[in-house]
Amino acid sequence: MPRFYIETDLTVDVNIQLTETVFHHWVKVLRAQVGEKATLFNGQGGEYAAELIEISKKSATVKITDFNPDNRTPAFTAVLGQVMSKGDRMDYAIQKAVELGVSEIQLLTSERCEMRLKYDRDQKKIDHWQGIVIAACEQCGMNIVPKIRAPLSLQEWLKTDLPPSRLVLAPNKENMNPLEAITHHLALLIGPEGGLSEQEIVDANGYGFKNWCIGNRVLRTETAPVVALSILNHTIEK
């Protein structure tokens, strides 16, 4: 059954008109017919079963028939601080982080960051990444949609109110198994393709971030969140 994110209020036994985006995808692209069913969610929690009851040339109406409260969130809430990278690498990192249950993604710049967003380009790129977040939620079954936060410098982010457990991926650094004392609320910092500088890691340590060296290989910036979040999903129990 297809799943769609829809920006509207949803209530059982109420008929609603599909938004333009959902209408295009479900009716125009997938060629849905009256009587077909889909799952709708609006990011406010849970998901709704919907039946297509009317189709016109430019719109369609569905009846909301049931509600499922399961949000399929992991046992932890993770804020991902991801230094931006160019091209498909950032798209991939965001997509997979969402599939693995990240609760928020903070875009960061750092000393070796490959890109800087400026003026009109900022919002266009952020909207693109938020679209990737929504598509990932549609695919993986998450009903709470993570937010993409506008870029901050690493130094600015370190000074914000972050979760109590803080991890920085630091290849080739010794660590004292930082997962032993991890809580269910955490911040995860991942550097750019060239890695965080030595000083940036020291600065993060000064704000309570514990070095986390995953194995003896250096992971790419888009691979790191996939591996780290997979381990956290396995390690932290509900």
Short mmCIF file of the C-alpha atoms (twelve columns), coordinates in Angstrom:
data_MODEL
# 
_entry.id   MODEL 
# 
loop_
_atom_site.group_PDB 
_atom_site.id 
_atom_site.type_symbol 
_atom_site.label_atom_id 
_atom_site.label_alt_id 
_atom_site.label_comp_id 
_atom_site.label_asym_id 
_atom_site.label_seq_id 
_atom_site.Cartn_x 
_atom_site.Cartn_y 
_atom_site.Cartn_z 
_atom_site.pdbx_PDB_model_num 
ATOM 1   C CA . MET A 1   0.000   0.000  0.000   1 
ATOM 2   C CA . PRO A 2   1.489   3.405  -0.931  1 
ATOM 3   C CA . ARG A 3   2.346   5.935  1.779   1 
ATOM 4   C CA . PHE A 4   2.135   9.702  1.350   1 
ATOM 5   C CA . TYR A 5   3.020   12.698 3.491   1 
ATOM 6   C CA . ILE A 6   0.230   15.265 3.355   1 
ATOM 7   C CA . GLU A 7   0.216   18.734 4.890   1 
ATOM 8   C CA . THR A 8   -3.325  18.856 6.237   1 
ATOM 9   C CA . ASP A 9   -5.317  17.839 9.319   1 
ATOM 10  C CA . LEU A 10  -6.387  14.191 9.351   1 
ATOM 11  C CA . THR A 11  -9.353  12.775 11.263  1 
ATOM 12  C CA . VAL A 12  -11.022 9.376  11.055  1 
ATOM 13  C CA . ASP A 13  -14.399 9.319  9.211   1 
ATOM 14  C CA . VAL A 14  -13.728 12.694 7.591   1 
ATOM 15  C CA . ASN A 15  -13.381 13.280 3.837   1 
ATOM 16  C CA . ILE A 16  -10.462 15.426 2.660   1 
ATOM 17  C CA . GLN A 17  -9.184  16.667 -0.671  1 
ATOM 18  C CA . LEU A 18  -5.705  15.545 -1.600  1 
ATOM 19  C CA . THR A 19  -2.999  18.175 -1.833  1 
ATOM 20  C CA . GLU A 20  -1.579  18.861 -5.269  1 
ATOM 21  C CA . THR A 21  1.589   16.895 -4.513  1 
ATOM 22  C CA . VAL A 22  -0.201  13.751 -3.329  1 
ATOM 23  C CA . PHE A 23  -2.788  14.015 -6.123  1 
ATOM 24  C CA . HIS A 24  -0.042  14.165 -8.736  1 
ATOM 25  C CA . HIS A 25  1.928   11.262 -7.297  1 
ATOM 26  C CA . TRP A 26  -0.943  8.903  -6.475  1 
ATOM 27  C CA . VAL A 27  -3.497  9.676  -9.184  1 
ATOM 28  C CA . LYS A 28  -1.433  10.997 -12.089 1 
ATOM 29  C CA . VAL A 29  1.800   8.998  -11.718 1 
ATOM 30  C CA . LEU A 30  0.546   5.790  -10.087 1 
ATOM 31  C CA . ARG A 31  -2.821  6.031  -11.900 1 
ATOM 32  C CA . ALA A 32  -4.884  5.230  -8.801  1 
ATOM 33  C CA . GLN A 33  -8.597  4.571  -9.252  1 
ATOM 34  C CA . VAL A 34  -11.631 5.073  -7.033  1 
ATOM 35  C CA . GLY A 35  -11.679 2.422  -4.317  1 
ATOM 36  C CA . GLU A 36  -7.908  2.159  -3.977  1 
ATOM 37  C CA . LYS A 37  -6.332  2.687  -0.561  1 
ATOM 38  C CA . ALA A 38  -3.218  4.400  0.774   1 
ATOM 39  C CA . THR A 39  -1.613  5.397  4.055   1 
ATOM 40  C CA . LEU A 40  -1.411  9.105  4.859   1 
ATOM 41  C CA . PHE A 41  0.602   10.847 7.567   1 
ATOM 42  C CA . ASN A 42  1.075   14.529 8.374   1 
ATOM 43  C CA . GLY A 43  4.055   14.458 10.729  1 
ATOM 44  C CA . GLN A 44  1.933   15.074 13.824  1 
ATOM 45  C CA . GLY A 45  2.068   11.459 14.954  1 
ATOM 46  C CA . GLY A 46  0.581   8.220  13.722  1 
ATOM 47  C CA . GLU A 47  -0.755  7.368  10.293  1 
ATOM 48  C CA . TYR A 48  -4.170  7.089  8.667   1 
ATOM 49  C CA . ALA A 49  -5.754  4.651  6.247   1 
ATOM 50  C CA . ALA A 50  -7.477  6.458  3.367   1 
ATOM 51  C CA . GLU A 51  -9.745  5.285  0.551   1 
ATOM 52  C CA . LEU A 52  -10.017 7.148  -2.742  1 
ATOM 53  C CA . ILE A 53  -13.708 7.977  -3.220  1 
ATOM 54  C CA . GLU A 54  -13.776 10.634 -5.950  1 
ATOM 55  C CA . ILE A 55  -11.488 11.746 -8.782  1 
ATOM 56  C CA . SER A 56  -11.842 14.784 -11.028 1 
ATOM 57  C CA . LYS A 57  -9.488  16.252 -13.602 1 
ATOM 58  C CA . LYS A 58  -7.461  18.317 -11.126 1 
ATOM 59  C CA . SER A 59  -8.341  16.959 -7.684  1 
ATOM 60  C CA . ALA A 60  -9.361  13.902 -5.715  1 
ATOM 61  C CA . THR A 61  -11.127 13.162 -2.437  1 
ATOM 62  C CA . VAL A 62  -10.390 10.431 0.079   1 
ATOM 63  C CA . LYS A 63  -12.177 9.151  3.160   1 
ATOM 64  C CA . ILE A 64  -10.055 8.644  6.283   1 
ATOM 65  C CA . THR A 65  -11.054 5.221  7.591   1 
ATOM 66  C CA . ASP A 66  -8.631  4.266  10.361  1 
ATOM 67  C CA . PHE A 67  -5.774  5.488  12.580  1 
ATOM 68  C CA . ASN A 68  -2.568  3.716  13.618  1 
ATOM 69  C CA . PRO A 69  -0.607  5.455  16.434  1 
ATOM 70  C CA . ASP A 70  2.702   3.655  15.797  1 
ATOM 71  C CA . ASN A 71  5.437   6.141  14.821  1 
ATOM 72  C CA . ARG A 72  8.191   3.510  14.358  1 
ATOM 73  C CA . THR A 73  10.744  5.697  16.083  1 
ATOM 74  C CA . PRO A 74  13.895  4.139  17.586  1 
ATOM 75  C CA . ALA A 75  14.636  3.793  21.278  1 
ATOM 76  C CA . PHE A 76  16.617  7.042  21.242  1 
ATOM 77  C CA . THR A 77  16.318  10.593 19.946  1 
ATOM 78  C CA . ALA A 78  19.384  11.670 17.994  1 
ATOM 79  C CA . VAL A 79  20.300  15.129 16.762  1 
ATOM 80  C CA . LEU A 80  22.706  14.719 13.856  1 
ATOM 81  C CA . GLY A 81  25.192  17.523 13.313  1 
ATOM 82  C CA . GLN A 82  26.350  16.872 9.748   1 
ATOM 83  C CA . VAL A 83  28.989  19.042 8.096   1 
ATOM 84  C CA . MET A 84  27.738  19.691 4.565   1 
ATOM 85  C CA . SER A 85  29.219  17.990 1.510   1 
ATOM 86  C CA . LYS A 86  28.570  18.486 -2.180  1 
ATOM 87  C CA . GLY A 87  26.327  16.597 -4.580  1 
ATOM 88  C CA . ASP A 88  24.764  13.225 -3.957  1 
ATOM 89  C CA . ARG A 89  26.831  12.553 -0.863  1 
ATOM 90  C CA . MET A 90  24.755  14.909 1.282   1 
ATOM 91  C CA . ASP A 91  21.512  13.625 -0.217  1 
ATOM 92  C CA . TYR A 92  22.541  10.069 0.653   1 
ATOM 93  C CA . ALA A 93  23.615  10.936 4.206   1 
ATOM 94  C CA . ILE A 94  20.294  12.665 4.911   1 
ATOM 95  C CA . GLN A 95  18.191  9.931  3.340   1 
ATOM 96  C CA . LYS A 96  19.834  7.103  5.245   1 
ATOM 97  C CA . ALA A 97  19.986  8.992  8.541   1 
ATOM 98  C CA . VAL A 98  16.221  9.429  8.369   1 
ATOM 99  C CA . GLU A 99  15.643  5.772  7.515   1 
ATOM 100 C CA . LEU A 100 17.677  4.883  10.607  1 
ATOM 101 C CA . GLY A 101 15.598  7.098  12.879  1 
ATOM 102 C CA . VAL A 102 17.414  10.399 13.370  1 
ATOM 103 C CA . SER A 103 15.137  13.002 14.973  1 
ATOM 104 C CA . GLU A 104 16.759  16.201 13.646  1 
ATOM 105 C CA . ILE A 105 19.532  17.153 11.225  1 
ATOM 106 C CA . GLN A 106 21.585  20.271 11.855  1 
ATOM 107 C CA . LEU A 107 23.536  21.424 8.805   1 
ATOM 108 C CA . LEU A 108 27.030  22.529 9.734   1 
ATOM 109 C CA . THR A 109 30.023  24.290 8.229   1 
ATOM 110 C CA . SER A 110 33.576  23.641 9.368   1 
ATOM 111 C CA . GLU A 111 37.169  24.372 8.444   1 
ATOM 112 C CA . ARG A 112 37.202  21.768 5.658   1 
ATOM 113 C CA . CYS A 113 33.555  22.085 4.632   1 
ATOM 114 C CA . GLU A 114 33.134  21.800 0.851   1 
ATOM 115 C CA . MET A 115 30.195  24.158 0.498   1 
ATOM 116 C CA . ARG A 116 28.735  27.387 1.812   1 
ATOM 117 C CA . LEU A 117 25.099  28.279 1.316   1 
ATOM 118 C CA . LYS A 118 24.344  31.905 0.517   1 
ATOM 119 C CA . TYR A 119 21.165  33.987 0.355   1 
ATOM 120 C CA . ASP A 120 18.486  32.615 -2.012  1 
ATOM 121 C CA . ARG A 121 20.408  29.390 -2.496  1 
ATOM 122 C CA . ASP A 122 20.043  28.612 1.203   1 
ATOM 123 C CA . GLN A 123 16.326  28.004 1.276   1 
ATOM 124 C CA . LYS A 124 16.235  26.277 -2.110  1 
ATOM 125 C CA . LYS A 125 18.803  23.727 -1.000  1 
ATOM 126 C CA . ILE A 126 17.233  23.285 2.436   1 
ATOM 127 C CA . ASP A 127 13.833  22.684 0.801   1 
ATOM 128 C CA . HIS A 128 15.459  20.078 -1.447  1 
ATOM 129 C CA . TRP A 129 16.921  18.261 1.552   1 
ATOM 130 C CA . GLN A 130 13.627  18.497 3.461   1 
ATOM 131 C CA . GLY A 131 11.988  16.835 0.456   1 
ATOM 132 C CA . ILE A 132 14.489  13.992 0.748   1 
ATOM 133 C CA . VAL A 133 13.547  13.676 4.434   1 
ATOM 134 C CA . ILE A 134 9.844   13.402 3.571   1 
ATOM 135 C CA . ALA A 135 10.453  10.840 0.826   1 
ATOM 136 C CA . ALA A 136 12.565  8.772  3.229   1 
ATOM 137 C CA . CYS A 137 9.769   8.843  5.815   1 
ATOM 138 C CA . GLU A 138 7.260   7.745  3.164   1 
ATOM 139 C CA . GLN A 139 9.507   4.837  2.270   1 
ATOM 140 C CA . CYS A 140 10.619  3.624  5.700   1 
ATOM 141 C CA . GLY A 141 7.387   4.055  7.666   1 
ATOM 142 C CA . MET A 142 8.396   6.830  10.064  1 
ATOM 143 C CA . ASN A 143 5.480   9.132  10.896  1 
ATOM 144 C CA . ILE A 144 7.356   11.916 12.704  1 
ATOM 145 C CA . VAL A 145 9.220   13.938 10.067  1 
ATOM 146 C CA . PRO A 146 12.708  15.127 11.118  1 
ATOM 147 C CA . LYS A 147 13.569  18.771 10.503  1 
ATOM 148 C CA . ILE A 148 16.488  20.065 8.486   1 
ATOM 149 C CA . ARG A 149 17.963  23.019 10.379  1 
ATOM 150 C CA . ALA A 150 19.556  25.966 8.568   1 
ATOM 151 C CA . PRO A 151 23.368  25.906 8.539   1 
ATOM 152 C CA . LEU A 152 25.402  26.928 11.550  1 
ATOM 153 C CA . SER A 153 29.139  26.995 11.984  1 
ATOM 154 C CA . LEU A 154 30.460  24.145 14.088  1 
ATOM 155 C CA . GLN A 155 31.503  26.615 16.786  1 
ATOM 156 C CA . GLU A 156 27.989  28.094 16.930  1 
ATOM 157 C CA . TRP A 157 26.375  24.669 17.189  1 
ATOM 158 C CA . LEU A 158 28.645  23.495 19.994  1 
ATOM 159 C CA . LYS A 159 27.374  26.387 22.118  1 
ATOM 160 C CA . THR A 160 23.685  25.503 21.681  1 
ATOM 161 C CA . ASP A 161 21.560  23.460 24.067  1 
ATOM 162 C CA . LEU A 162 22.408  19.928 22.959  1 
ATOM 163 C CA . PRO A 163 21.358  16.551 24.419  1 
ATOM 164 C CA . PRO A 164 23.372  15.257 27.375  1 
ATOM 165 C CA . SER A 165 25.081  12.410 25.512  1 
ATOM 166 C CA . ARG A 166 27.426  13.725 22.815  1 
ATOM 167 C CA . LEU A 167 29.505  11.739 20.353  1 
ATOM 168 C CA . VAL A 168 31.949  12.920 17.683  1 
ATOM 169 C CA . LEU A 169 33.178  10.476 15.078  1 
ATOM 170 C CA . ALA A 170 36.941  10.762 15.362  1 
ATOM 171 C CA . PRO A 171 38.887  8.230  13.277  1 
ATOM 172 C CA . ASN A 172 42.231  7.107  14.647  1 
ATOM 173 C CA . LYS A 173 41.430  8.511  18.078  1 
ATOM 174 C CA . GLU A 174 41.454  6.389  21.206  1 
ATOM 175 C CA . ASN A 175 38.175  6.212  23.072  1 
ATOM 176 C CA . MET A 176 36.974  4.623  26.286  1 
ATOM 177 C CA . ASN A 177 33.921  2.946  24.714  1 
ATOM 178 C CA . PRO A 178 31.669  6.022  24.875  1 
ATOM 179 C CA . LEU A 179 28.538  3.901  24.297  1 
ATOM 180 C CA . GLU A 180 28.800  2.447  27.810  1 
ATOM 181 C CA . ALA A 181 27.384  5.648  29.320  1 
ATOM 182 C CA . ILE A 182 25.128  6.706  26.453  1 
ATOM 183 C CA . THR A 183 21.602  7.951  27.226  1 
ATOM 184 C CA . HIS A 184 18.455  7.892  25.108  1 
ATOM 185 C CA . HIS A 185 18.981  11.549 24.121  1 
ATOM 186 C CA . LEU A 186 22.123  12.212 22.142  1 
ATOM 187 C CA . ALA A 187 23.942  14.433 19.674  1 
ATOM 188 C CA . LEU A 188 26.087  12.927 16.936  1 
ATOM 189 C CA . LEU A 189 28.721  15.045 15.173  1 
ATOM 190 C CA . ILE A 190 30.082  13.975 11.779  1 
ATOM 191 C CA . GLY A 191 32.703  15.927 9.881   1 
ATOM 192 C CA . PRO A 192 33.126  16.668 6.163   1 
ATOM 193 C CA . GLU A 193 34.876  14.603 3.499   1 
ATOM 194 C CA . GLY A 194 38.269  15.872 4.685   1 
ATOM 195 C CA . GLY A 195 37.374  15.236 8.314   1 
ATOM 196 C CA . LEU A 196 37.272  17.593 11.276  1 
ATOM 197 C CA . SER A 197 40.540  19.311 12.111  1 
ATOM 198 C CA . GLU A 198 42.433  18.383 15.256  1 
ATOM 199 C CA . GLN A 199 41.406  21.686 16.835  1 
ATOM 200 C CA . GLU A 200 37.744  21.152 15.980  1 
ATOM 201 C CA . ILE A 201 37.804  17.758 17.694  1 
ATOM 202 C CA . VAL A 202 39.466  19.341 20.724  1 
ATOM 203 C CA . ASP A 203 36.798  22.063 20.723  1 
ATOM 204 C CA . ALA A 204 34.028  19.442 20.550  1 
ATOM 205 C CA . ASN A 205 35.658  17.564 23.443  1 
ATOM 206 C CA . GLY A 206 35.568  20.801 25.407  1 
ATOM 207 C CA . TYR A 207 31.793  20.886 25.008  1 
ATOM 208 C CA . GLY A 208 31.318  17.342 26.259  1 
ATOM 209 C CA . PHE A 209 31.637  15.359 23.015  1 
ATOM 210 C CA . LYS A 210 33.263  11.949 23.456  1 
ATOM 211 C CA . ASN A 211 35.479  10.601 20.692  1 
ATOM 212 C CA . TRP A 212 34.001  7.591  18.905  1 
ATOM 213 C CA . CYS A 213 36.320  5.635  16.646  1 
ATOM 214 C CA . ILE A 214 34.379  2.950  14.767  1 
ATOM 215 C CA . GLY A 215 36.836  0.235  13.834  1 
ATOM 216 C CA . ASN A 216 40.194  0.804  12.181  1 
ATOM 217 C CA . ARG A 217 38.944  2.237  8.888   1 
ATOM 218 C CA . VAL A 218 38.130  5.829  7.962   1 
ATOM 219 C CA . LEU A 219 34.516  6.107  6.809   1 
ATOM 220 C CA . ARG A 220 33.309  8.541  4.164   1 
ATOM 221 C CA . THR A 221 31.172  11.422 5.401   1 
ATOM 222 C CA . GLU A 222 28.014  9.917  3.877   1 
ATOM 223 C CA . THR A 223 28.755  6.435  5.235   1 
ATOM 224 C CA . ALA A 224 29.502  7.536  8.784   1 
ATOM 225 C CA . PRO A 225 25.914  8.368  9.845   1 
ATOM 226 C CA . VAL A 226 24.665  5.067  8.424   1 
ATOM 227 C CA . VAL A 227 27.166  3.025  10.423  1 
ATOM 228 C CA . ALA A 228 26.884  5.101  13.606  1 
ATOM 229 C CA . LEU A 229 23.090  5.123  13.683  1 
ATOM 230 C CA . SER A 230 22.943  1.400  12.890  1 
ATOM 231 C CA . ILE A 231 25.145  0.692  15.891  1 
ATOM 232 C CA . LEU A 232 23.045  2.947  18.120  1 
ATOM 233 C CA . ASN A 233 19.854  1.212  16.993  1 
ATOM 234 C CA . HIS A 234 21.396  -2.125 17.958  1 
ATOM 235 C CA . THR A 235 22.933  -0.894 21.217  1 
ATOM 236 C CA . ILE A 236 20.221  1.219  22.824  1 
ATOM 237 C CA . GLU A 237 17.223  -0.800 23.936  1 
ATOM 238 C CA . LYS A 238 13.745  0.522  24.579  1 
# 
